[in-house]
Amino acid sequence: MFSLPRLSKAVLSAVLAITVLTVHTEAASVIPDTVSMPTPVFEPVFDCSFLFPANLQTNNFLDGPFGRRAFFPFISGNFTDSKTGELVATLLPALGGGFGINSTVDAKFYVDAVMVIQFVDDNEYAYLKLNGIGSVAGHASSFYLVMETASAARQELAGQFIIFSNIFLPADASPANETQAYFRMFAKAIPTTGSTTDMFSFSSLSKAVLSAVLAITVLTVHTEAASVIPDNVSMPTPEFETVFDCVFLFPANLQQNNFLDGPFGRRAFFPFIEGNFTDPQTGELVARLLPALGGGFGINSTVDAKFYVDAVMVMQFVDDNQFAYLKLNGIGSTAGHASSFFLVMETASAARQDLAGKFIIFSNLFLPADASPANQTLAYFRMFAKSSPEGSFLGQ
């Protein structure tokens, strides 16, 4: 989780002063050095092979009010360990499906899917809800995934921020009358303070040691340890770059005053007082949050104590006065006061069409009362956009 050193009153006053002055006089981030908000790093968890019906583009879209709505049924699917290749779970067929929208405006594919899997070791089920963005032209997408499961062995995974990436293969690379697709699941790595010198370096290994390592790998992996994703399919680990640094103000005492008890846990209702979006390199003001609109409406689960983010906000860019609608879903903790969430941006701003078409992550950190202004809660947000390429089929 993000660290939370106490801000001095002087630092806090300086940050707020920069915010009030719209930041144009300072070429520094509005997030102080005493607040750690690292770029998210991900690691592979599962490699998956899925089968869908053939000719999805022709047979499995309908024209609706928001674009072309998909209805992709699952034929079968396997989840395997990314490191060992061993089978971990199977997809329940004839259940759930892909129901995303292919926008007729920007041609992007907005993922909306549901699936249920069953783990092979304990026979427990997991419900997976997926939302993301990609392209039907490139047949590749990235999406945020929420996992609900009673599997004791997967509680840590279910509590992490998870990304799923996929690639659909063309007809001539798929089985007859079916569409082959590969998926890879990545979990947000927990930051460590260990030395990077602990990692292996092939350049420093002797030939004898290298041969021994490869021999052990062959003996350990044998015929089951190969990934189900073939070499001619590229599924790179997602990488991100910082887009905006943000300062937000909320009412004071959110924990006491802004939760209600509901059927799924403690439902939040966090109103926005104000917020600024700034360039992380220059510190210049890019956009303002519209106050008295939207809010945070997540759920603090009474089962796993996680905070499931569900929020809406509207911002206005200062250069072209265009608005942007932001829809946020994610996972975090009210105890640590930090969360990560997937963000969909809708905007007519010509300068932000490239950003709106990317997979975006928002991270935040709420400060305690003694580090916030009087009668308010100070929070820092940082927006990251996916900079690495989507999956691709490299050909036969």
C-alpha positions in Angstrom: 0.0 0.0 0.0 1.0 3.6 -0.4 3.0 5.1 2.5 1.6 7.9 4.5 4.2 10.1 6.2 2.7 13.0 8.1 2.8 16.3 6.2 4.1 19.3 8.0 1.7 22.3 8.2 4.2 24.3 6.1 4.2 21.7 3.3 0.5 21.4 3.3 0.0 25.2 3.2 2.5 25.3 0.2 0.6 22.6 -1.7 -2.8 24.3 -1.2 -1.3 27.7 -2.1 0.0 26.2 -5.4 -3.4 24.7 -6.1 -5.2 28.0 -5.4 -2.8 29.9 -7.7 -3.7 27.4 -10.5 -0.1 26.0 -10.4 1.1 28.0 -13.4 3.9 29.6 -11.5 5.4 26.3 -10.3 7.0 23.5 -12.4 6.7 20.8 -9.7 4.1 18.1 -9.0 1.3 19.1 -6.6 1.9 15.8 -4.8 4.5 16.4 -2.2 7.6 14.2 -1.8 6.3 12.9 1.5 3.4 11.1 -0.3 4.4 8.0 -2.2 2.3 7.2 -5.3 4.4 4.8 -7.4 3.7 3.9 -11.0 1.8 0.6 -10.9 3.7 -2.6 -11.8 2.0 -5.8 -12.8 3.0 -9.5 -12.9 1.4 -12.4 -14.9 -0.8 -14.7 -12.9 -2.8 -16.9 -15.3 -2.5 -17.7 -19.0 -5.8 -18.7 -20.7 -7.0 -20.3 -23.8 -10.6 -19.6 -24.9 -12.9 -20.8 -27.7 -15.7 -18.7 -29.1 -18.0 -19.3 -32.1 -16.7 -18.5 -35.5 -17.5 -15.3 -37.4 -18.1 -13.1 -34.3 -17.9 -9.9 -36.3 -20.6 -11.0 -38.6 -22.9 -13.0 -36.3 -22.5 -11.7 -32.8 -23.2 -7.9 -32.9 -26.5 -6.0 -32.8 -27.1 -2.4 -33.6 -28.1 -0.5 -30.5 -28.4 3.2 -29.3 -24.8 3.4 -28.1 -23.1 1.5 -31.0 -22.7 -2.2 -32.0 -23.5 -4.3 -28.9 -21.6 -7.6 -28.8 -23.0 -10.9 -27.5 -20.0 -13.4 -27.4 -20.9 -16.8 -25.9 -18.1 -18.8 -24.3 -17.6 -22.4 -25.7 -14.7 -23.3 -23.4 -11.8 -21.9 -21.5 -8.8 -22.9 -19.4 -6.8 -20.9 -16.8 -3.2 -22.1 -16.3 -0.4 -21.0 -14.1 1.7 -18.5 -16.0 4.9 -19.9 -14.5 4.3 -23.7 -14.5 1.7 -24.2 -17.2 -0.4 -26.3 -14.8 -4.2 -26.1 -15.1 -5.7 -23.9 -12.4 -9.3 -23.4 -13.3 -11.8 -24.1 -16.1 -14.4 -21.8 -17.5 -18.1 -22.7 -17.1 -19.5 -22.8 -20.6 -22.9 -21.6 -21.6 -22.8 -19.0 -18.9 -22.0 -15.3 -18.9 -20.4 -13.9 -22.0 -19.0 -10.8 -23.6 -21.4 -7.9 -24.0 -19.2 -4.9 -24.9 -20.0 -2.0 -27.2 -18.2 -1.2 -30.4 -18.5 2.6 -30.5 -19.6 4.1 -33.8 -17.9 7.4 -32.8 -14.4 6.4 -31.9 -14.4 2.8 -33.2 -13.1 1.6 -29.8 -14.5 -1.5 -28.2 -15.7 -0.9 -24.6 -15.5 -4.3 -22.8 -18.3 -5.4 -20.6 -18.2 -9.1 -19.8 -19.1 -11.7 -17.1 -17.7 -15.2 -16.6 -17.6 -17.9 -13.9 -14.6 -20.2 -13.4 -14.1 -23.3 -11.2 -10.7 -24.0 -9.6 -9.5 -27.5 -10.0 -7.8 -27.9 -6.5 -10.7 -27.0 -4.2 -13.7 -27.0 -6.7 -14.6 -23.4 -5.6 -16.1 -21.0 -8.1 -15.1 -17.5 -8.9 -17.3 -14.8 -10.5 -15.4 -12.4 -12.8 -16.7 -9.0 -13.9 -14.7 -7.3 -16.6 -14.7 -3.7 -17.9 -12.1 -2.2 -20.2 -11.2 -0.8 -23.6 -9.7 -2.0 -26.8 -10.3 -2.5 -30.5 -12.3 -4.9 -32.7 -10.0 -3.9 -35.6 -6.9 -5.1 -33.7 -8.9 -7.8 -31.9 -7.1 -6.9 -28.6 -8.3 -5.3 -25.4 -7.3 -4.6 -21.8 -9.8 -4.6 -19.0 -10.1 -4.3 -15.2 -11.3 -7.5 -13.5 -13.1 -7.9 -10.2 -13.0 -11.4 -8.7 -15.5 -12.8 -6.2 -14.7 -16.2 -4.7 -14.9 -18.3 -1.6 -11.6 -20.1 -2.5 -9.3 -19.7 0.5 -6.2 -19.9 -1.7 -7.3 -17.0 -3.9 -8.4 -14.4 -1.3 -5.1 -12.5 -1.7 -5.5 -12.5 -5.5 -9.1 -11.4 -5.3 -8.0 -8.4 -3.1 -5.5 -7.2 -5.7 -6.0 -4.8 -8.7 -6.2 -7.2 -11.7 -5.9 -6.5 -15.4 -6.9 -9.0 -18.1 -5.5 -8.7 -21.7 -6.7 -10.6 -24.7 -6.2 -11.3 -28.3 -8.6 -12.9 -30.8 -7.0 -14.9 -33.6 -8.2 -14.7 -37.2 -10.2 -17.5 -38.8 -7.2 -19.1 -40.5 -5.4 -19.5 -37.2 -8.4 -20.9 -35.3 -10.0 -24.3 -35.2 -12.8 -25.0 -37.8 -16.0 -23.3 -36.9 -14.6 -21.6 -33.8 -12.6 -18.5 -32.8 -9.4 -19.0 -30.8 -8.6 -16.3 -28.2 -5.8 -16.0 -25.7 -6.1 -14.1 -22.4 -3.5 -13.3 -19.8 -4.3 -12.1 -16.3 -2.0 -9.7 -14.5 -2.1 -8.7 -10.8 -0.7 -5.4 -9.4 2.5 -6.3 -7.7 2.9 -5.3 -4.1 5.8 -2.8 -3.8 8.9 -4.2 -1.9 12.0 -2.5 -0.6 14.3 -5.3 -1.5 17.5 -4.8 -3.5 17.4 -5.2 -7.2 20.6 -7.1 -7.0 18.6 -10.1 -5.8 17.3 -10.6 -9.3 19.0 -13.1 -11.7 21.3 -11.7 -14.3 22.2 -14.0 -17.2 25.2 -11.9 -18.1 26.8 -12.6 -14.7 26.1 -16.4 -14.8 28.9 -18.7 -15.8 28.2 -21.2 -18.6 28.2 -24.0 -16.2 25.7 -22.4 -13.9 23.5 -21.3 -16.9 23.5 -24.9 -18.2 22.5 -26.2 -14.7 19.7 -23.6 -14.5 18.4 -24.6 -17.9 18.7 -28.3 -17.1 16.7 -27.9 -13.9 14.1 -25.9 -15.8 13.7 -28.7 -18.3 13.4 -31.3 -15.6 11.0 -29.3 -13.5 8.8 -28.0 -16.3 8.8 -31.3 -18.4 5.7 -31.4 -20.7 3.3 -29.5 -18.6 5.2 -26.3 -17.9 4.8 -24.7 -21.3 2.5 -21.7 -21.6 -0.8 -22.3 -23.3 -0.1 -19.0 -25.2 2.1 -19.9 -28.2 5.2 -18.0 -29.3 3.5 -16.3 -32.2 1.1 -14.5 -29.8 2.5 -11.5 -28.0 0.9 -10.7 -24.7 3.3 -8.1 -23.0 3.0 -7.2 -19.4 1.2 -3.9 -19.2 3.3 -0.8 -18.4 2.1 2.7 -17.5 3.1 6.3 -17.5 1.9 9.2 -15.4 -0.6 11.6 -17.0 -2.0 13.8 -14.3 -1.3 14.6 -10.6 -4.4 15.8 -8.7 -5.4 17.5 -5.5 -8.9 16.8 -4.2 -10.8 18.1 -1.2 -13.7 16.2 0.5 -15.7 16.9 3.7 -14.1 16.1 7.0 -14.8 12.8 8.9 -15.8 10.7 5.9 -15.6 7.5 7.9 -18.1 8.7 10.5 -20.4 10.9 8.4 -20.4 9.5 4.8 -21.2 5.8 5.0 -24.6 4.0 5.2 -25.2 0.4 6.1 -26.6 -1.5 3.0 -27.1 -5.1 1.9 -23.6 -5.5 0.5 -21.7 -3.6 3.1 -21.1 0.0 4.0 -22.0 2.2 1.1 -20.0 5.4 0.7 -21.3 8.7 -0.4 -18.4 11.1 -0.8 -19.1 14.5 -2.2 -16.4 16.5 -4.0 -15.7 19.9 -2.7 -13.1 20.8 -5.4 -10.2 19.2 -7.4 -7.4 20.1 -9.8 -5.7 18.0 -12.4 -2.2 19.1 -13.2 0.6 18.1 -15.6 3.0 15.9 -13.6 6.1 17.3 -15.4 5.4 21.0 -15.3 2.8 21.3 -12.5 0.6 23.4 -14.8 -3.2 23.3 -14.3 -4.8 21.1 -17.0 -8.4 20.7 -15.7 -10.7 21.4 -12.8 -13.2 19.1 -11.2 -16.8 20.3 -11.3 -17.9 20.5 -7.6 -21.3 19.5 -6.3 -21.6 16.8 -9.0 -20.9 13.1 -9.0 -19.2 11.6 -6.1 -17.7 8.4 -4.6 -20.3 5.6 -4.0 -18.1 2.6 -3.3 -18.8 -0.3 -0.9 -16.7 -1.2 2.1 -17.3 -5.0 2.3 -18.1 -6.4 5.7 -16.7 -9.7 4.5 -13.1 -9.0 3.3 -12.9 -5.3 4.5 -11.9 -4.2 1.0 -13.2 -1.0 -0.4 -14.8 -1.5 -3.9 -14.6 1.8 -5.7 -17.6 3.1 -7.7 -17.3 6.8 -8.5 -18.3 9.4 -11.1 -16.8 12.8 -11.7 -16.8 15.5 -14.4 -13.8 17.7 -15.2 -13.3 20.7 -17.4 -10.1 21.3 -19.3 -8.7 24.8 -19.0 -7.4 25.1 -22.6 -10.5 24.3 -24.7 -13.2 24.4 -21.9 -14.4 20.9 -23.0 -15.8 18.6 -20.3 -14.8 15.0 -19.6 -17.0 12.4 -17.9 -15.0 9.9 -15.8 -16.4 6.6 -14.5 -14.2 4.8 -12.0 -14.3 1.2 -10.6 -11.6 -0.4 -8.5 -10.4 -1.9 -5.3 -8.5 -0.7 -2.2 -8.9 -0.2 1.5 -10.5 2.3 3.9 -8.0 1.2 6.6 -5.0 2.2 4.4 -7.0 5.0 2.8 -5.7 4.1 -0.7 -7.2 2.5 -3.8 -6.5 1.8 -7.4 -9.2 1.9 -10.0 -9.9 1.6 -13.7 -11.2 4.8 -15.4 -13.2 5.3 -18.5 -13.0 8.8 -20.0 -15.7 10.3 -22.3 -14.8 13.7 -23.8 -15.2 15.8 -26.9 -11.8 17.5 -26.3 -9.9 17.0 -29.5 -6.6 17.1 -27.6 -7.6 14.2 -25.3 -9.0 11.7 -27.8 -5.8 9.6 -27.7 -5.8 9.6 -23.9 -9.5 8.7 -23.8 -8.8 5.7 -26.0 -6.2 4.2 -23.6 -6.5 1.9 -20.6 -6.3 4.3 -17.6 -5.6 3.7 -14.0 -6.3 6.1 -11.2 -4.6 5.7 -7.7 -5.5 7.8 -4.7 -4.5 8.4 -1.1 -6.7 10.1 1.6 -4.8 12.0 4.3 -5.7 11.9 8.0 -7.4 14.8 9.7 -4.2 16.3 11.2 -2.7 16.5 7.7 -5.8 18.0 6.0 -7.2 21.6 6.1 -9.7 22.4 8.9 -13.1 20.8 8.4 -12.0 19.0 5.1 -10.2 15.9 3.9 -7.2 16.3 1.6 -6.7 13.5 -1.0 -4.1 13.1 -3.7 -4.9 11.3 -7.0 -2.5 10.2 -9.8 -3.7 9.1 -13.2 -1.7 6.6 -15.3 -2.2 5.6 -18.9 -1.1 2.3 -20.4 2.0 2.9 -22.5 2.8 -0.7 -23.6 1.2 -2.3 -26.7 -1.8 -4.5 -26.7 -1.5 -8.2 -27.5 -0.9 -9.1 -31.1 -0.9 -12.2 -33.4 2.4 -12.4 -35.1 1.2 -14.7 -37.9 1.5 -18.4 -38.7 
